[in-house]
Amino acid sequence: MPQILLKLIEHLQADDAGMPELAALIAKDAGMTSKILSVANSSAYHRNSRTVSLEQSLVSLGTDMIKTLVISESVFQTFNNFPHSGSTDLRCFWQGSLTTAVIARDIAKQMAYPHVEEAYLAGLLHNVGRLALLATAPREYAFNFTARDDEELCAVEQRTLEITHTEAGAWLVERWNLDSFLADSVLYHHEPVARLEAAHPLIRIVRLAHLLCANINEPAAIGDAGRLCGVPDEELAAICKAAARQVQRSADYLGIDLSGADAIVSPPAYAPPPPDPVQQRLSEEVRNMVLVSEMGQTFARQQGETSMLAAITRSARILFDFDAALVLLENPTGHALVGVVAGEHQQRLSELSIPLNKGGLVVQAAQERRQILAARNAPELSIAEEQLFRLLGSESMVCLPLVAGQRCLGVLVGGAAAWQLPSYQKRERFLQAFGNQAAAALETALSERGHARRQIAHVAEEYREASRRVVHEVNNPLSIIKNYLSVLDSKLARREPVVSEMSILNEEIDRVGHLINGLADLQPSDASSVTHIGRVAEDVLRLFRATDFVPPSVQILLRMQEEPNEIEGEADLLKQILVNLIKNAVEAQPQGGKIEISNRGYVNRERRLYVELVVADSGPGLAPEVLANLFSPVHSTKEGKHHGLGLAIVHSLVKKLDGMITCRSGKTGTSFEILLPARGSASQTASVPARVMDSV
């Protein structure tokens, strides 16, 4: 409502209202000032050629005319700007409003009601709800805007729009926060007279004025309303007779064209026949299916998660008339819903987190997999949800779970006006279908992102593991080289020949290079090469014996057969296996003991021949928890950050040789039994007698 009107009504109701103060107040509104001056200078009031000032104009017009002009002009200024008011014939509307206002003012005077201007304003506004309905639903209400203003019109409005013009008008007036029963007089101006006996005088005045203006053919109701107001029938007739002249004069002063308004016929209110509910539901379902399918294709065309989220929020705003929309996704741990960047409020949204174990309406939507509607003034809102309302800038919000299969990926939150919530309840299936379509597309995008991340992480982990294994395995030949350098130094000091030691050093240096170049290679070893296991075992023992790595208290026995003694695979891989196992066996017997390396001949496993190679020690055995995780990288009590990898590397090397390894352990010792593919194992089917060779 214009502030000038509110202040003027207050000023005019004051007993000590002076013309200078009134002129100063009206002067603040250019349109109002122009209207007052034009009326004061018209032929009806102006008697000479001299132009009068605003204060002189007010004196010449008089208080009653000033009040009429100020109130009427303010109302017309406000409501002539409503949508569709410029394209609609408003002659009947304003004629009825002015007539009701003039009659209400005269009835108020007859009743000695103290606020005559309030009665005039109430009459002027009593049907403003019809303008509001026309502005809100022009297509549905265009015909009934010109219909006869009676109780049947209210019934049709309720049936077609679910709101009457009395309710709409009262809602508008209530928003002006007037300390008055003005809104009630608008709300009840179609109420049966019998119910208004104890009502406030303003309500009875407007009801009687409306009957005299729009329902003159209901003499019984008019008589009852007149008696409620204490106005006799003859006075009512005089009021109605004088009203037409006053309305025309006011319209002329205000510049409102009412010519021909009396000739316009107002038809009865019309309600279109209700649509077939089955056909309507079918049409709606087909429409929704088409829209959801189109949305699915739109989402599928997006590249990347960010564009996908932007498409989801943009489509939700278009389809469901959201003021704003945002997405909260479940974090990787599944403990909270976190905001994701998609459109505006990027920084604040990315820092928003709602724990899933703390409850709340948004969490309820995610956990129960159903739509939740929330009002801004709901008492159960959490702080995070109040933050969401501020981000959305809306009166209400719709929490739509994004469900793909049995998993809820997150929640789409849309901001909306409070009056829209009933429509979202009716369209819940459509909203749910949209959420499922969006979740399916989002899951695909997240899955592709997760797959790429897993691939990168897998490759990185493989390289980290390979580098650790290289460091671990290189330590073995480096230790041997270090020990041989010590032996070499001693022999050179005694001028003894060192040809054998130099040969071993060259071999170990080559092995270091081979390990560095080949250990990270994930390709299987060259199965075409053939290795003599007895010779490899003797080379390994020679390395250990020559470098004092094996203490005198540890005895190593080598039991090899002449046949079978050849396996398919690289000798360096077998050498690495034996070095690791012997080192472990030596370290397991710090007080001394025995290590036995033996070739136990052929073994037929699943119709393939293997040669069984066993490395056994007489140590205290392995603890059950160690044995359970024997071939996995474990934390070791040995010094050095790469210890604990030896048996895991042994296991991988055996697999590279296409073999198998098992371990037996007890109080009498530990043995590792290795099955290695025998040479030509695909064609060999029988074992060969063997001669056991003992070597100390």
C-alpha positions as CSV (number, residue, x, y, z in Angstrom):
1,M,0.0,0.0,0.0
2,P,1.3,3.5,-0.8
3,Q,2.9,5.0,2.3
4,I,1.3,8.4,1.4
5,L,-2.2,6.9,1.9
6,L,-1.3,5.3,5.3
7,K,0.0,8.6,6.6
8,L,-2.9,10.6,5.1
9,I,-5.5,8.4,6.7
10,E,-3.8,8.8,10.1
11,H,-3.5,12.5,9.6
12,L,-7.1,13.0,8.5
13,Q,-8.4,11.0,11.6
14,A,-6.6,13.4,14.0
15,D,-8.7,16.1,15.6
16,D,-6.1,18.7,15.3
17,A,-5.2,18.1,11.6
18,G,-4.2,21.4,10.1
19,M,-4.2,22.4,6.4
20,P,-0.5,23.3,6.3
21,E,0.5,19.9,7.6
22,L,-1.9,18.2,5.2
23,A,-0.5,20.2,2.3
24,A,3.1,19.3,3.2
25,L,2.2,15.6,3.3
26,I,0.3,15.6,0.0
27,A,3.2,17.6,-1.6
28,K,5.5,14.6,-1.2
29,D,3.5,12.7,-3.8
30,A,3.7,14.4,-7.2
31,G,0.7,12.4,-8.7
32,M,-1.4,13.3,-5.7
33,T,-0.5,17.0,-5.8
34,S,-1.3,17.1,-9.5
35,K,-4.7,15.5,-8.9
36,I,-5.6,17.9,-6.1
37,L,-4.6,21.0,-8.1
38,S,-6.5,19.9,-11.2
39,V,-9.7,19.4,-9.3
40,A,-9.4,22.6,-7.3
41,N,-8.8,24.6,-10.5
42,S,-11.8,23.0,-12.3
43,S,-14.9,24.9,-13.0
44,A,-16.8,23.4,-10.1
45,Y,-14.5,25.0,-7.6
46,H,-12.4,27.8,-9.3
47,R,-14.2,31.2,-9.6
48,N,-11.4,33.4,-11.0
49,S,-8.5,33.1,-13.4
50,R,-5.8,33.2,-10.7
51,T,-4.0,29.9,-10.2
52,V,-4.3,28.7,-6.6
53,S,-1.6,27.0,-4.5
54,L,-1.8,23.6,-3.0
55,E,-2.9,24.9,0.4
56,Q,-5.5,27.2,-1.1
57,S,-6.7,24.2,-3.2
58,L,-7.2,22.1,0.0
59,V,-9.1,24.9,1.6
60,S,-11.4,25.3,-1.4
61,L,-12.0,21.6,-1.8
62,G,-12.8,20.9,1.8
63,T,-11.9,18.0,4.0
64,D,-14.4,15.5,2.7
65,M,-13.4,15.9,-0.9
66,I,-9.7,15.8,0.0
67,K,-10.2,12.5,1.8
68,T,-12.2,11.1,-1.2
69,L,-9.6,12.1,-3.7
70,V,-6.6,11.0,-1.6
71,I,-7.9,7.6,-0.8
72,S,-9.3,6.9,-4.3
73,E,-6.3,8.2,-6.2
74,S,-3.9,6.1,-4.0
75,V,-5.9,2.9,-4.6
76,F,-6.1,3.5,-8.3
77,Q,-2.4,4.2,-8.6
78,T,-1.6,1.0,-6.8
79,F,-4.0,-1.4,-8.5
80,N,-4.0,0.0,-12.1
81,N,-0.4,-1.4,-12.2
82,F,-1.5,-5.0,-11.6
83,P,-0.7,-7.4,-14.5
84,H,-3.4,-7.6,-17.2
85,S,-5.2,-4.5,-15.8
86,G,-4.2,-2.6,-18.9
87,S,-5.7,-5.2,-21.2
88,T,-9.0,-5.7,-19.4
89,D,-12.1,-3.6,-19.3
90,L,-12.2,-2.3,-15.8
91,R,-15.2,0.1,-16.1
92,C,-17.6,-2.2,-14.3
93,F,-15.0,-3.1,-11.7
94,W,-14.2,0.5,-10.7
95,Q,-17.8,1.6,-10.9
96,G,-18.8,-1.1,-8.5
97,S,-15.8,-0.3,-6.2
98,L,-16.6,3.5,-6.2
99,T,-20.3,2.9,-5.6
100,T,-19.7,0.5,-2.7
101,A,-17.1,3.0,-1.2
102,V,-19.6,6.0,-1.4
103,I,-22.5,3.9,0.1
104,A,-20.2,2.6,2.8
105,R,-19.2,6.1,3.7
106,D,-22.8,7.3,3.9
107,I,-23.8,4.3,6.0
108,A,-20.9,5.0,8.4
109,K,-22.1,8.5,8.8
110,Q,-25.7,7.3,9.5
111,M,-24.3,4.9,12.1
112,A,-22.1,7.5,13.6
113,Y,-19.1,5.2,13.0
114,P,-16.0,7.3,14.0
115,H,-13.8,6.3,11.1
116,V,-15.7,7.3,8.0
117,E,-12.7,7.3,5.7
118,E,-11.9,3.8,6.8
119,A,-15.4,2.7,5.7
120,Y,-14.9,4.5,2.3
121,L,-11.5,2.7,1.8
122,A,-13.0,-0.7,2.8
123,G,-15.7,-0.3,0.2
124,L,-13.2,0.8,-2.4
125,L,-11.1,-2.3,-1.7
126,H,-13.7,-4.9,-1.0
127,N,-13.3,-6.5,-4.5
128,V,-9.6,-6.0,-5.0
129,G,-9.2,-9.7,-4.7
130,R,-10.7,-10.1,-8.1
131,L,-7.9,-8.0,-9.6
132,A,-5.4,-10.3,-7.7
133,L,-6.9,-13.4,-9.1
134,L,-6.9,-12.0,-12.6
135,A,-3.2,-11.1,-12.2
136,T,-2.3,-14.5,-10.9
137,A,-4.5,-16.7,-13.2
138,P,-5.5,-14.7,-16.2
139,R,-6.4,-17.6,-18.4
140,E,-8.5,-19.4,-15.8
141,Y,-10.2,-16.3,-14.4
142,A,-10.7,-14.0,-17.4
143,F,-14.3,-14.9,-17.9
144,N,-15.3,-14.9,-14.2
145,F,-13.6,-11.5,-13.6
146,T,-16.6,-10.0,-15.5
147,A,-19.2,-12.4,-13.9
148,R,-21.9,-11.3,-11.5
149,D,-20.5,-10.7,-8.0
150,D,-22.5,-13.1,-5.8
151,E,-22.1,-16.2,-3.7
152,E,-22.1,-18.4,-6.8
153,L,-19.0,-16.6,-7.9
154,C,-17.2,-17.5,-4.7
155,A,-18.2,-21.1,-5.0
156,V,-16.9,-21.3,-8.6
157,E,-13.6,-19.6,-7.6
158,Q,-13.1,-22.1,-4.8
159,R,-13.8,-25.0,-7.1
160,T,-11.6,-23.8,-10.0
161,L,-8.8,-21.9,-8.2
162,E,-9.0,-23.2,-4.6
163,I,-9.3,-19.6,-3.3
164,T,-12.0,-17.0,-3.4
165,H,-11.6,-13.3,-4.3
166,T,-12.6,-12.4,-0.7
167,E,-9.7,-14.5,0.6
168,A,-7.3,-13.1,-1.9
169,G,-8.3,-9.5,-1.1
170,A,-8.1,-10.1,2.6
171,W,-4.6,-11.6,2.2
172,L,-3.4,-8.5,0.3
173,V,-4.8,-6.1,2.9
174,E,-3.3,-8.0,5.8
175,R,0.1,-7.6,4.3
176,W,-0.2,-3.8,4.8
177,N,-0.2,-4.4,8.6
178,L,-3.0,-1.9,9.2
179,D,-4.3,-1.6,12.8
180,S,-7.9,-2.1,11.6
181,F,-10.6,-4.6,10.7
182,L,-10.3,-3.6,7.1
183,A,-9.1,-7.0,6.0
184,D,-12.0,-8.7,7.8
185,S,-14.5,-6.5,6.1
186,V,-13.1,-7.6,2.8
187,L,-13.1,-11.3,3.8
188,Y,-16.7,-11.4,5.0
189,H,-18.5,-9.2,2.5
190,H,-20.2,-12.3,1.1
191,E,-21.0,-13.8,4.4
192,P,-24.7,-14.5,5.2
193,V,-26.2,-11.6,7.1
194,A,-27.4,-13.9,9.9
195,R,-23.8,-14.6,10.9
196,L,-22.9,-10.9,11.2
197,E,-25.1,-9.9,14.0
198,A,-22.2,-9.6,16.5
199,A,-19.6,-8.6,13.9
200,H,-17.6,-5.4,14.0
201,P,-19.4,-2.4,12.6
202,L,-17.0,-2.1,9.7
203,I,-17.8,-5.6,8.6
204,R,-21.5,-5.0,8.7
205,I,-21.1,-1.6,6.8
206,V,-19.2,-3.2,3.9
207,R,-21.6,-6.2,3.7
208,L,-24.6,-3.8,3.5
209,A,-22.9,-1.5,1.0
210,H,-22.0,-4.5,-1.2
211,L,-25.7,-5.7,-1.2
212,L,-26.9,-2.3,-2.1
213,C,-24.4,-2.0,-5.0
214,A,-24.4,-5.5,-6.5
215,N,-27.4,-7.4,-5.2
216,I,-30.2,-4.8,-5.2
217,N,-32.6,-7.6,-6.2
218,E,-32.3,-9.2,-2.7
219,P,-34.6,-6.9,-0.6
220,A,-34.9,-9.4,2.3
221,A,-31.1,-9.6,2.7
222,I,-30.8,-5.8,2.3
223,G,-33.5,-5.2,4.9
224,D,-31.8,-7.6,7.4
225,A,-28.4,-6.0,6.8
226,G,-30.0,-2.5,7.2
227,R,-31.5,-3.5,10.6
228,L,-28.1,-4.9,11.7
229,C,-26.6,-1.4,10.9
230,G,-29.5,0.5,12.4
231,V,-30.3,2.2,9.1
232,P,-34.0,2.3,8.1
233,D,-35.2,1.4,4.6
234,E,-36.0,4.9,3.5
235,E,-32.5,6.1,4.5
236,L,-31.0,3.3,2.5
237,A,-33.1,4.3,-0.6
238,A,-31.9,7.9,-0.2
239,I,-28.2,6.8,0.1
240,C,-28.5,4.7,-3.1
241,K,-30.2,7.5,-5.0
242,A,-27.4,10.0,-4.1
243,A,-24.6,7.5,-4.7
244,A,-24.9,7.5,-8.5
245,R,-24.4,11.2,-8.7
246,Q,-21.4,11.2,-6.3
247,V,-19.7,8.3,-8.1
248,Q,-19.9,10.0,-11.4
249,R,-18.5,13.3,-10.0
250,S,-15.6,11.4,-8.3
251,A,-14.9,9.5,-11.5
252,D,-14.7,12.7,-13.4
253,Y,-12.3,14.3,-10.9
254,L,-10.1,11.1,-10.8
255,G,-10.1,10.8,-14.6
256,I,-11.8,7.4,-14.7
257,D,-14.0,6.7,-17.7
258,L,-17.2,5.0,-16.6
259,S,-19.2,5.7,-19.8
260,G,-21.2,2.7,-20.9
261,A,-20.5,0.8,-17.7
262,D,-24.2,0.5,-16.9
263,A,-24.8,-1.2,-20.3
264,I,-22.3,-4.0,-19.7
265,V,-24.1,-7.2,-18.7
266,S,-22.4,-9.4,-16.0
267,P,-23.1,-13.1,-16.8
268,P,-23.4,-15.7,-14.1
269,A,-20.1,-17.3,-12.9
270,Y,-18.9,-20.2,-15.0
271,A,-17.0,-23.3,-14.0
272,P,-15.7,-25.5,-16.8
273,P,-16.7,-29.2,-16.4
274,P,-14.1,-31.1,-14.4
275,P,-11.7,-33.1,-16.6
276,D,-11.9,-36.9,-16.6
277,P,-9.5,-37.8,-13.7
278,V,-8.2,-41.0,-15.4
279,Q,-7.5,-39.1,-18.7
280,Q,-6.0,-36.2,-16.8
281,R,-3.7,-38.6,-14.8
282,L,-2.7,-40.5,-17.9
283,S,-1.9,-37.3,-19.8
284,E,0.2,-36.1,-16.8
285,E,2.0,-39.4,-16.6
286,V,2.9,-39.4,-20.3
287,R,4.0,-35.8,-20.1
288,N,6.2,-36.6,-17.1
289,M,7.7,-39.7,-18.8
290,V,8.6,-37.6,-21.9
291,L,10.1,-34.9,-19.8
292,V,12.1,-37.3,-17.6
293,S,13.4,-39.1,-20.7
294,E,14.5,-35.9,-22.2
295,M,16.2,-34.9,-19.0
296,G,18.1,-38.2,-19.1
297,Q,19.3,-37.6,-22.6
298,T,20.4,-34.1,-21.5
299,F,22.3,-35.4,-18.5
300,A,24.0,-38.1,-20.7
301,R,25.4,-35.4,-23.0
302,Q,27.2,-33.6,-20.2
303,Q,31.0,-33.9,-19.9
304,G,32.3,-34.2,-16.4
305,E,30.7,-34.0,-12.9
306,T,30.6,-30.2,-12.8
307,S,28.6,-29.8,-16.0
308,M,26.4,-32.7,-14.9
309,L,25.5,-31.0,-11.6
310,A,24.9,-27.7,-13.3
311,A,22.5,-29.4,-15.8
312,I,20.7,-31.1,-12.9
313,T,20.1,-27.8,-10.9
314,R,19.2,-25.9,-14.1
315,S,16.7,-28.5,-15.2
316,A,15.1,-28.7,-11.7
317,R,14.6,-24.9,-11.7
318,I,12.9,-24.9,-15.1
319,L,10.7,-28.0,-14.5
320,F,9.6,-27.3,-10.9
321,D,9.8,-23.5,-10.8
322,F,12.4,-23.4,-8.1
323,D,13.7,-20.0,-7.1
324,A,17.1,-21.7,-6.7
325,A,18.5,-25.2,-6.5
326,L,21.6,-26.8,-5.1
327,V,23.0,-30.3,-4.6
328,L,24.4,-32.0,-1.5
329,L,26.3,-35.3,-2.1
330,E,27.3,-38.0,0.4
331,N,31.0,-37.7,1.2
332,P,33.4,-40.6,0.6
333,T,33.1,-41.8,4.2
334,G,29.3,-41.8,4.0
335,H,29.1,-39.8,7.3
336,A,27.9,-36.5,5.9
337,L,26.2,-34.6,3.1
338,V,28.5,-31.9,1.7
339,G,27.7,-29.1,-0.7
340,V,29.1,-29.3,-4.2
341,V,30.0,-26.4,-6.5
342,A,27.4,-25.9,-9.2
343,G,26.5,-22.4,-10.1
344,E,26.2,-19.5,-7.6
345,H,27.2,-19.6,-3.9
346,Q,30.2,-21.7,-4.8
347,Q,32.4,-20.9,-1.9
348,R,29.8,-21.1,0.9
349,L,28.2,-24.2,-0.6
350,S,31.5,-26.0,-0.9
351,E,32.1,-25.5,2.9
352,L,28.6,-26.7,4.0
353,S,28.4,-30.1,5.7
354,I,25.4,-31.8,7.3
355,P,26.3,-34.9,9.4
356,L,24.0,-37.9,8.7
357,N,23.9,-39.0,12.3
358,K,22.5,-35.7,13.6
359,G,19.0,-35.8,12.1
360,G,17.1,-33.0,10.4
361,L,14.8,-32.7,7.4
362,V,17.5,-33.0,4.7
363,V,19.0,-36.0,6.4
364,Q,15.5,-37.5,6.7
365,A,15.0,-37.2,3.0
366,A,18.3,-39.0,2.3
367,Q,17.8,-41.8,4.8
368,E,14.1,-42.4,4.1
369,R,14.5,-42.1,0.3
370,R,11.5,-39.8,0.0
371,Q,10.7,-36.2,-0.7
372,I,10.5,-33.8,2.3
373,L,8.9,-30.4,2.2
374,A,10.1,-27.8,4.8
375,A,9.0,-24.3,5.7
376,R,11.4,-21.6,6.8
377,N,9.7,-21.1,10.1
378,A,9.7,-24.8,11.0
379,P,10.8,-25.2,14.7
380,E,12.8,-28.4,14.0
381,L,15.3,-26.8,11.6
382,S,19.0,-27.3,12.3
383,I,21.5,-24.5,11.9
384,A,22.7,-26.1,8.7
385,E,19.2,-26.1,7.3
386,E,18.7,-22.5,8.3
387,Q,21.9,-21.8,6.3
388,L,20.4,-23.6,3.3
389,F,17.4,-21.3,3.5
390,R,19.6,-18.3,3.5
391,L,21.5,-19.6,0.5
392,L,18.3,-20.3,-1.4
393,G,16.6,-17.1,-0.3
394,S,13.1,-18.7,-0.3
395,E,10.2,-19.3,2.1
396,S,10.2,-23.0,1.7
397,M,12.4,-25.8,0.3
398,V,11.9,-29.2,-1.3
399,C,14.4,-31.9,-0.3
400,L,14.6,-34.5,-3.1
401,P,16.7,-37.6,-2.6
402,L,18.9,-38.7,-5.5
403,V,18.5,-42.4,-5.4
404,A,20.3,-44.8,-7.8
405,G,19.3,-48.4,-7.1
406,Q,19.6,-49.0,-3.4
407,R,22.0,-46.1,-2.8
408,C,21.2,-42.5,-2.0
409,L,23.9,-40.4,-3.6
410,G,22.7,-37.1,-2.0
411,V,19.9,-34.6,-1.9
412,L,18.7,-32.0,-4.4
413,V,17.4,-29.0,-2.5
414,G,15.1,-26.5,-4.3
415,G,13.8,-23.2,-2.9
416,A,10.2,-22.3,-3.5
417,A,7.4,-20.0,-2.3
418,A,5.2,-21.3,0.5
419,W,2.0,-21.4,-1.7
420,Q,3.7,-23.8,-4.1
421,L,4.2,-26.7,-1.5
422,P,0.8,-28.3,-2.2
423,S,1.7,-28.6,-5.9
424,Y,5.0,-30.4,-5.0
425,Q,3.0,-32.9,-3.0
426,K,0.8,-33.6,-6.0
427,R,3.8,-34.0,-8.3
428,E,5.8,-36.2,-5.9
429,R,6.1,-39.1,-8.4
430,F,7.4,-36.7,-11.1
431,L,9.9,-35.2,-8.7
432,Q,11.0,-38.7,-7.7
433,A,11.4,-39.8,-11.3
434,F,13.5,-36.8,-12.0
435,G,15.7,-37.5,-8.9
436,N,16.2,-41.1,-10.0
437,Q,17.2,-40.0,-13.5
438,A,19.6,-37.4,-12.2
439,A,21.1,-39.9,-9.7
440,A,21.6,-42.5,-12.4
441,A,23.5,-40.0,-14.6
442,L,25.4,-38.7,-11.6
443,E,26.4,-42.2,-10.5
444,T,27.8,-42.9,-14.0
445,A,29.9,-39.7,-13.8
446,L,31.1,-40.4,-10.3
447,S,31.8,-44.0,-11.2
448,E,33.9,-42.9,-14.2
449,R,35.8,-40.4,-12.0
450,G,36.3,-43.1,-9.3
451,H,37.5,-45.6,-11.9
452,A,40.1,-43.2,-13.2
453,R,41.2,-42.4,-9.7
454,R,41.5,-46.1,-8.8
455,Q,43.5,-46.7,-11.9
456,I,45.9,-43.9,-11.1
457,A,46.1,-45.1,-7.5
458,H,46.7,-48.7,-8.6
459,V,49.5,-47.7,-10.9
460,A,51.0,-45.5,-8.2
461,E,50.8,-48.3,-5.7
462,E,52.4,-50.8,-8.1
463,Y,55.3,-48.5,-8.6
464,R,55.7,-47.8,-4.9
465,E,55.6,-51.6,-4.2
466,A,58.0,-52.3,-7.0
467,S,60.5,-49.7,-5.8
468,R,60.3,-51.1,-2.2
469,R,61.0,-54.6,-3.6
470,V,63.9,-53.3,-5.7
471,V,65.4,-51.7,-2.6
472,H,64.9,-54.9,-0.6
473,E,66.4,-57.2,-3.2
474,V,69.2,-55.0,-4.2
475,N,70.4,-55.1,-0.5
476,N,71.2,-58.8,-0.9
477,P,73.8,-58.5,-3.7
478,L,75.1,-55.3,-2.2
479,S,75.7,-57.0,1.1
480,I,77.5,-59.8,-0.7
481,I,79.5,-57.3,-2.7
482,K,80.4,-55.5,0.5
483,N,81.6,-58.7,2.2
484,Y,83.5,-59.8,-0.9
485,L,85.3,-56.5,-1.0
486,S,86.5,-57.2,2.6
487,V,87.6,-60.6,1.5
488,L,89.3,-59.1,-1.5
489,D,91.1,-56.6,0.6
490,S,92.5,-59.4,2.8
491,K,93.7,-61.5,-0.1
492,L,95.3,-58.6,-1.8
493,A,97.2,-57.8,1.4
494,R,98.5,-61.4,1.5
495,R,99.2,-61.3,-2.3
496,E,96.8,-64.2,-2.9
497,P,95.0,-64.7,-6.2
498,V,91.5,-63.0,-6.4
499,V,90.2,-64.2,-9.7
500,S,87.3,-66.1,-8.2
501,E,86.3,-63.2,-6.0
502,M,86.4,-60.8,-8.9
503,S,84.2,-63.1,-10.9
504,I,81.6,-63.2,-8.1
505,L,81.7,-59.4,-7.8
506,N,81.0,-59.0,-11.5
507,E,78.1,-61.5,-11.2
508,E,76.6,-59.6,-8.3
509,I,77.0,-56.2,-9.9
510,D,75.3,-57.5,-13.0
511,R,72.5,-58.9,-10.8
512,V,72.0,-55.5,-9.2
513,G,71.5,-54.0,-12.6
514,H,69.2,-56.8,-13.6
515,L,67.1,-56.3,-10.5
516,I,66.8,-52.6,-11.0
517,N,65.8,-53.0,-14.7
518,G,63.5,-56.0,-14.4
519,L,61.9,-56.3,-11.0
520,A,59.2,-53.7,-11.7
521,D,58.3,-55.4,-15.0
522,L,54.9,-56.9,-14.6
523,Q,55.2,-59.2,-17.6
524,P,55.8,-62.9,-16.9
525,S,59.3,-64.3,-17.0
526,D,60.8,-65.9,-20.0
527,A,59.6,-69.5,-19.7
528,S,61.8,-70.7,-22.6
529,S,65.0,-70.5,-20.6
530,V,66.1,-73.6,-18.6
531,T,67.8,-73.5,-15.2
532,H,69.8,-76.2,-13.4
533,I,68.6,-75.9,-9.8
534,G,71.7,-77.7,-8.3
535,R,74.1,-75.2,-9.9
536,V,72.1,-72.2,-8.7
537,A,72.0,-73.7,-5.2
538,E,75.7,-74.3,-5.2
539,D,76.4,-70.7,-6.4
540,V,74.2,-69.3,-3.6
541,L,76.0,-71.4,-1.0
542,R,79.4,-70.3,-2.3
543,L,78.4,-66.7,-1.9
544,F,77.4,-67.2,1.7
545,R,80.3,-69.3,2.7
546,A,82.9,-66.9,1.3
547,T,81.7,-63.9,3.1
548,D,81.2,-65.0,6.7
549,F,77.5,-64.3,6.5
550,V,76.8,-67.8,7.8
551,P,78.2,-68.2,11.3
552,P,80.1,-71.4,12.2
553,S,77.2,-72.4,14.5
554,V,74.9,-72.8,11.5
555,Q,75.4,-75.9,9.3
556,I,74.0,-75.9,5.7
557,L,73.3,-79.2,4.0
558,L,72.7,-79.4,0.2
559,R,70.9,-82.5,-1.0
560,M,70.5,-82.5,-4.8
561,Q,69.6,-85.2,-7.3
562,E,71.3,-85.7,-10.6
563,E,67.8,-85.9,-12.1
564,P,65.5,-84.2,-12.2
565,N,67.5,-81.0,-11.8
566,E,66.3,-78.7,-14.6
567,I,63.3,-76.3,-14.4
568,E,61.7,-73.9,-16.8
569,G,62.5,-70.3,-15.9
570,E,65.3,-67.8,-15.3
571,A,68.2,-68.7,-13.0
572,D,68.3,-65.1,-11.5
573,L,64.8,-65.5,-10.1
574,L,65.6,-68.8,-8.5
575,K,68.8,-67.3,-7.0
576,Q,66.8,-64.4,-5.5
577,I,64.4,-67.0,-4.0
578,L,67.1,-69.0,-2.3
579,V,69.1,-65.9,-1.1
580,N,65.9,-64.6,0.7
581,L,65.0,-68.0,2.2
582,I,68.6,-68.8,3.4
583,K,69.0,-65.3,4.9
584,N,65.7,-65.8,6.8
585,A,66.8,-69.2,8.0
586,V,70.1,-67.9,9.3
587,E,68.5,-65.0,11.1
588,A,65.9,-67.5,12.7
589,Q,68.7,-69.4,14.4
590,P,70.9,-66.9,16.2
591,Q,72.1,-69.6,18.6
592,G,73.0,-72.0,15.8
593,G,71.3,-74.8,14.0
594,K,70.9,-76.5,10.6
595,I,69.7,-75.5,7.2
596,E,68.9,-78.1,4.6
597,I,68.3,-77.4,0.9
598,S,67.0,-80.4,-0.9
599,N,65.7,-81.6,-4.3
600,R,62.9,-84.1,-3.6
601,G,62.3,-84.9,-7.2
602,Y,59.2,-84.9,-9.3
603,V,55.7,-84.0,-8.1
604,N,52.6,-84.4,-10.2
605,R,50.1,-81.6,-9.5
606,E,47.0,-81.3,-11.6
607,R,48.5,-83.4,-14.5
608,R,51.7,-81.3,-14.6
609,L,55.2,-82.2,-13.5
610,Y,57.1,-80.1,-11.0
611,V,60.4,-80.4,-9.3
612,E,60.1,-80.0,-5.5
613,L,62.8,-77.8,-3.9
614,V,62.8,-77.6,-0.1
615,V,64.6,-75.1,2.2
616,A,64.3,-76.2,5.8
617,D,65.7,-75.0,9.1
618,S,65.8,-76.3,12.7
619,G,64.8,-73.0,14.3
620,P,62.0,-72.4,16.8
621,G,59.2,-72.2,14.2
622,L,56.8,-69.4,13.3
623,A,54.0,-68.0,15.4
624,P,50.5,-68.8,14.1
625,E,49.7,-65.1,13.4
626,V,52.9,-64.8,11.4
627,L,52.2,-68.1,9.5
628,A,48.7,-66.8,8.6
629,N,50.1,-63.7,6.8
630,L,53.3,-65.3,5.7
631,F,53.5,-64.2,2.1
632,S,52.0,-60.7,2.6
633,P,54.0,-57.6,3.3
634,V,54.1,-57.3,7.1
635,H,55.7,-55.1,9.7
636,S,59.0,-56.7,10.7
637,T,60.9,-56.4,14.0
638,K,64.1,-56.2,11.9
639,E,65.8,-52.9,11.5
640,G,65.2,-51.0,8.2
641,K,62.1,-49.7,6.7
642,H,62.1,-52.3,3.8
643,H,62.2,-55.4,6.1
644,G,59.2,-57.6,6.2
645,L,59.0,-57.8,2.4
646,G,61.3,-60.9,1.9
647,L,58.7,-63.7,1.8
648,A,56.2,-61.5,-0.1
649,I,58.9,-61.1,-2.8
650,V,59.7,-64.9,-2.7
651,H,56.0,-65.6,-3.3
652,S,55.8,-63.2,-6.2
653,L,59.0,-64.6,-7.7
654,V,57.7,-68.2,-7.4
655,K,54.5,-67.0,-9.2
656,K,56.7,-65.5,-11.9
657,L,58.3,-68.9,-12.4
658,D,54.8,-70.3,-12.7
659,G,55.4,-72.3,-9.5
660,M,53.8,-72.8,-6.1
661,I,55.2,-72.4,-2.6
662,T,53.9,-73.7,0.8
663,C,55.3,-73.5,4.3
664,R,55.3,-76.0,7.2
665,S,56.3,-74.8,10.6
666,G,56.5,-76.2,14.1
667,K,58.6,-76.5,17.2
668,T,61.2,-78.6,15.3
669,G,61.7,-76.0,12.6
670,T,60.3,-74.4,9.4
671,S,60.4,-75.7,5.8
672,F,59.5,-74.0,2.6
673,E,58.4,-76.4,-0.2
674,I,58.6,-75.0,-3.7
675,L,57.2,-76.6,-6.7
676,L,58.9,-75.4,-9.9
677,P,57.8,-76.4,-13.5
678,A,60.1,-79.3,-14.6
679,R,61.7,-78.9,-18.0
680,G,59.3,-80.2,-20.6
681,S,56.7,-80.6,-17.9
682,A,53.9,-80.7,-20.4
683,S,55.1,-84.0,-21.9
684,Q,56.7,-85.7,-18.8
685,T,54.4,-88.0,-16.9
686,A,56.6,-90.3,-14.8
687,S,59.2,-89.8,-12.1
688,V,62.9,-90.7,-12.8
689,P,65.1,-92.6,-10.3
690,A,67.4,-90.2,-8.5
691,R,70.7,-90.3,-6.7
692,V,71.0,-88.2,-3.7
693,M,74.1,-86.1,-3.4
694,D,75.0,-84.9,0.1
695,S,77.1,-81.8,0.4
696,V,78.2,-79.9,3.5
